[in-house]
Amino acid sequence: MTLTLRPLPVIAHPRFDAWLSSLPAEQQAPLAAAAPALGPLLETAPYLFDLAEANADWLVEVFAQGADPAFAAVIATVAEAGLAAADEEALSPVLRIAKGRTALLAAIAETGGAWTTAQSTAALSDLADAALDAAINFLMRQAAQKGLLAIPAEQASAANSGLAIFALGKHGGRELNYSSDIDVVAFFDPDKAVLADPSEATKIYSRMVQKLVGLMEDRRAFGYVFRTDLRLRPDPGSTPVALSFDAALAYYEVRGQNWERAAWIKARACSGDRQVGAAFLKELAPYVWRKHLDFATIADIQAMKRQINIAKNVGDIRVEGHNVKLGRGGIREIEFFTQTQQLIAGGRDPDLRVKPTAHALAALAKANWITPKAAAELTETYWYLRAVENRLQMLRDEQTHVMPATADEVAAIGRLMGQPDLAVFEATYRAALERVVGYYSELFTEGETLGSGEGNLVFTGSDDDPGTLETLSAMGFAKPHVVIETVRKWHYGSYPATRASAARAHLTELLPALLTTLGTAGNADEALAKFDNFLSRLPTGVQLFALLRNHQQLRTLLVQLMASAPRMAEAVIHRAHVMDGLIDPAFANDVTHRDVLVAKVDAFLAEARSYEEIIDRARIIGQEQKFLIAAGLLSGTVSATGAGEQFTALAETLLNRLFVAVRVEFERRHGVITGGQVALLAFGKMASREMTVTSDLDFILLYDAPDAESTGDKPLTTNHYYTRLTQRLVAAISAPTGEGVLYEADMRLRPSGNAGPLATSLAGFSAYHRDNAWTWEHLALSRARVIAADGDFGPAVDAAIAEVMERPRDVAKTIDDVVSMRALMAKERPTRHPFDLKLAEGGLVDLEFIAQSAQLVAGRTIGLPQALTARVLARLGETGLVPEGARLAEIHEVYSTVLQVMSSALVNPFKDEAWTAAFRELLAGLTHYPDFTRLELDLKAMQAEVHAASTAWYAKARGL
């Protein structure tokens, strides 16, 4: 049997002619006879010319014996080498020479009409199987020599290895591209007694697979065999290259995706232990071929299709630069058209469970899923496009699917297809694409597109879709490959938030909108990295993904928060429900009005059925409302002053409601002190209504009660009673529960500080401040206020405070104490960051010290007992005591805004890395500055103003 070829369109082939004339006469004759086919082919394809030159003797034999016998001999040589090679140096060249000869034979036979494209792709697939088997046979003998096997050396073979190599994709369907990677997966059966140490199975088999890949794809003498892709294994970013059957099955049953089911349609045990492979495929069949396809699965398959964003108008299909595999009307669309219908119907109809695309189309027609005409046209078109793809790749052995960019180069592909007329070839190619689009665009037409509106967004499989790369680049991503890799990682269920199938379904639908939002975030790649980090720590995703799908403003806000306000993003990670309130139409009302906020807290707490539930509910509503107030601040809905008031209103309300609950629970066991009264006295930011999202609660408990025992079953003396009551209140506020911590409680401002009792009688409080208190304690008392009290006990506490504040004092000594205290604070608590505006020289503490010291030495002149710092500063200006008072009040507002924003947005505000460009821009905007640099310069000037004003005030005050 000789090899006879059909001539190709005539072109000049001087290089071929020169080579032919250089050969011995006995070789020239058969090759010269085939010159009408060989000449145009080898002249057009440099890769094939080099192969012909290197294999001239063998090529002459091919023409003498025919294509099929020649290929059979190549396979036999490979198999023999796998059984006999002593080392890699002996095996490697045999495999690589075999690949080169098969490539040359397939190209010549296909373009010359001796083989169909189907025969050519089958031959390449069979060579891949043979090479893999040869390599595993060799590696098993190596393992036996190292004592790694429990079976006799003579049984050390691929067939007895316990390791099955599965071919997926085109390799699985025996349809390999001319220059294709091979997509393989390696699973082993741990119960097959092959290894001497079964506990080392993953390590031993993984090393074997790694060596197998090296044998196949390392470039050595005579080139390479096949580029080998292992990325279609379960979760490739975090799993070994060889997995046990149990681990693989567990993955597919719990986390497998529908595109992976589609990949396994064509899977076959192509080498290694085929018996083990067949057993695995039988176990996996219920996963791939589901008897009952639920609506969620159908929706997911629809989503896979809709991501490709097909339009009905096909008039703009081009030839130059078109991707024959992934472009519109290309090979991928025929495969998807076929495989999705196999997935839907194959569970109930075993006849549809066939691997090659053409066979599957025929089966679908036979089962009346598609018409015989559709099957015939798509099959013909499929092999036509595969033939074009092969010719693209055989020119230079490049794994390309893209048509050339120039007419001359396209004409060369047309000639290798047997068409000398460029216009006719282009028309035929366009018609093929339009035929595919016509069928494909009718598949699952319902449902909104999941495309971006700008192009493809396809993340299934292991190949990067060129259209998706273009779309992502247009969206603003500088590294679109990284985007695709990241999204695939999400779909693999690598994070807890994406492990549930419902979460992945929501995420699939969310992706186009999410990527669009990330793309407009300024730095799209950084925004994606932050979202990926956010997602990696999110415990569950279903609720949040569903919320983000339906609310564009929440997507935008979340992306902004991740860029400029990581503390807010952290809050969402730990409690996704905090975002719920942002979609409430009353959001702006809730975060700006105290009465609305209080009513919301009361309504939520009222539903508690036990003391423990009140504690938990206080934390839930507290965290949610803190988040909402901070969101209002950072979005510009709430001013810094308003945020401080609302944070304080929230804290006061929760503290009051918890105190009521604590007292009820406490009195149930210990009764009451007859005639006793209590009050909660706030200090610091709670007293001045300037709390931030991170503020502690500074308060003390005061009581007035006779010296007696309580009335309950477990009576307590008065001091003990109120101390225990205070302990219970602190625990209710600050003890960690499953819902977290509500507030930290700071009670250091009680008489004698941490050394004093937790609860203080009003008489003891008054006596301490009259006889023993330090000046700094009176400063703190200057803005203290009662936030809860029994009966008329509140006014009594106010009167006691007024008595302390109005008593005569040594003005010069008081001012000296204040100055000394400020100096000591500067020494012991130095500033931690340029924006540590509280402790900085000329910062917030200096403003507060001016106001508080003035209350002590000039309270009667000021006439605003217990007033807020900003109001006292303004009053000092009005009275002339501090001429810059009005300006200082303005500076106080700027400082407060900066500190509120820092507290709400940043987890570590005093670390430079937290001060991203996005946060700086946010801070400048919320302080009404055109840019951050101007804000920075003005703050330095403000600090100088405050320092000068405080120095002048202390000098003036000494003379009052």
Stockholm file with secondary structure:
# STOCKHOLM 1.0

chainA/1-960         MTLTLRPLPVIAHPRFDAWLSSLPAEQQAPLAAAAPALGPLLETAPYLFDLAEANADWLVEVFAQGADPAFAAVIATVAEAGLAAADEEALSPVLRIAKGRTALLAAIAETGGAWTTAQSTAALSDLADAALDAAINFLMRQAAQKGLLAIPAEQASAANSGLAIFALGKHGGRELNYSSDIDVVAFFDPDKAVLADPSEATKIYSRMVQKLVGLMEDRRAFGYVFRTDLRLRPDPGSTPVALSFDAALAYYEVRGQNWERAAWIKARACSGDRQVGAAFLKELAPYVWRKHLDFATIADIQAMKRQINIAKNVGDIRVEGHNVKLGRGGIREIEFFTQTQQLIAGGRDPDLRVKPTAHALAALAKANWITPKAAAELTETYWYLRAVENRLQMLRDEQTHVMPATADEVAAIGRLMGQPDLAVFEATYRAALERVVGYYSELFTEGETLGSGEGNLVFTGSDDDPGTLETLSAMGFAKPHVVIETVRKWHYGSYPATRASAARAHLTELLPALLTTLGTAGNADEALAKFDNFLSRLPTGVQLFALLRNHQQLRTLLVQLMASAPRMAEAVIHRAHVMDGLIDPAFANDVTHRDVLVAKVDAFLAEARSYEEIIDRARIIGQEQKFLIAAGLLSGTVSATGAGEQFTALAETLLNRLFVAVRVEFERRHGVITGGQVALLAFGKMASREMTVTSDLDFILLYDAPDAESTGDKPLTTNHYYTRLTQRLVAAISAPTGEGVLYEADMRLRPSGNAGPLATSLAGFSAYHRDNAWTWEHLALSRARVIAADGDFGPAVDAAIAEVMERPRDVAKTIDDVVSMRALMAKERPTRHPFDLKLAEGGLVDLEFIAQSAQLVAGRTIGLPQALTARVLARLGETGLVPEGARLAEIHEVYSTVLQVMSSALVNPFKDEAWTAAFRELLAGLTHYPDFTRLELDLKAMQAEVHAASTAWYAKARGL
#=GR chainA/1-960 SS CCCCCCCCCCCCCHHHHHHHHHSCHHHHHHHHHTHHHHHHHHHHCHHHHHHHHHTHHHHHHHHHHCHHHHHHHHHHHHHHHHHHCSSHHHHHHHHHHHHHHHHHHHHHHHHTTSSCHHHHHHHHHHHHHHHHHHHHHHHHHHHHHTTCBSSCGGGCSGGGSSEEEEECHHHHTTCCCTTCCEEEEEEECTTSCCBSCGGGHHHHHHHHHHHHHHHHHCCBTTBCSCCEECTTSSSTTTSCSEEEHHHHHHHHHHTCCHHHHHHHHSCEEEEECHHHHHHHHHHHHHHHSCSSCCHHHHHHHHHHHHTTCCCSCCTTCCSTTCBTTTSTTSHHHHHHHHHHHHHHHTTTCGGGCCCSHHHHHHHHHHTTSSCHHHHHHHHHHHHHHHHHHHHHHHTTTCCCCBCCSSHHHHHHHHHHTTCCCHHHHHHHHHHHHHHHHHHHTTTTCCSCCCSCSSSCCCCCSSSCCHHHHHHHHHHTCSCHHHHHHHHHHHHTTCSGGGCSHHHHHHHHHHHHHHHHHHHTSSSHHHHHHHHHHHHHHCSCCHHHHHHHHHCHHHHHHHHHHHHHCHHHHHHHHHCGGGGGGGGSTTHHHHHHCHHHHHHHHHHHHHTCCSHHHHHHHHHHHHHHHHHHHHHHHHTTSSCHHHHHHHHHHHHHHHHHHHHHHHHHHHHHHHCCCTTCEEEEEECHHHHTTCCCTTCCEEEEEEEECCSCBCSSSSCCBHHHHHHHHHHHHHHHHHCCBTTBCCCCEECTTSTTGGGSCSEEEHHHHHHHHHHTCCHHHHHHHTTCEEEEESTTHHHHHHHHHHHHHHSCCCHHHHHHHHHHHHHHHHHHSCCSSTTCTTTSTTSHHHHHHHHHHHHHHHHHHHCCTTCCHHHHHHHHHHHTSSTTHHHHHHHHHHHHHHHHHHHHHCSSTTSGGGCCHHHHHHHHHHTTCSSHHHHHHHHHHHHHHHHHHHHHHHHHHTTC
#=GC SS_cons         CCCCCCCCCCCCCHHHHHHHHHSCHHHHHHHHHTHHHHHHHHHHCHHHHHHHHHTHHHHHHHHHHCHHHHHHHHHHHHHHHHHHCSSHHHHHHHHHHHHHHHHHHHHHHHHTTSSCHHHHHHHHHHHHHHHHHHHHHHHHHHHHHTTCBSSCGGGCSGGGSSEEEEECHHHHTTCCCTTCCEEEEEEECTTSCCBSCGGGHHHHHHHHHHHHHHHHHCCBTTBCSCCEECTTSSSTTTSCSEEEHHHHHHHHHHTCCHHHHHHHHSCEEEEECHHHHHHHHHHHHHHHSCSSCCHHHHHHHHHHHHTTCCCSCCTTCCSTTCBTTTSTTSHHHHHHHHHHHHHHHTTTCGGGCCCSHHHHHHHHHHTTSSCHHHHHHHHHHHHHHHHHHHHHHHTTTCCCCBCCSSHHHHHHHHHHTTCCCHHHHHHHHHHHHHHHHHHHTTTTCCSCCCSCSSSCCCCCSSSCCHHHHHHHHHHTCSCHHHHHHHHHHHHTTCSGGGCSHHHHHHHHHHHHHHHHHHHTSSSHHHHHHHHHHHHHHCSCCHHHHHHHHHCHHHHHHHHHHHHHCHHHHHHHHHCGGGGGGGGSTTHHHHHHCHHHHHHHHHHHHHTCCSHHHHHHHHHHHHHHHHHHHHHHHHTTSSCHHHHHHHHHHHHHHHHHHHHHHHHHHHHHHHCCCTTCEEEEEECHHHHTTCCCTTCCEEEEEEEECCSCBCSSSSCCBHHHHHHHHHHHHHHHHHCCBTTBCCCCEECTTSTTGGGSCSEEEHHHHHHHHHHTCCHHHHHHHTTCEEEEESTTHHHHHHHHHHHHHHSCCCHHHHHHHHHHHHHHHHHHSCCSSTTCTTTSTTSHHHHHHHHHHHHHHHHHHHCCTTCCHHHHHHHHHHHTSSTTHHHHHHHHHHHHHHHHHHHHHCSSTTSGGGCCHHHHHHHHHHTTCSSHHHHHHHHHHHHHHHHHHHHHHHHHHTTC
//
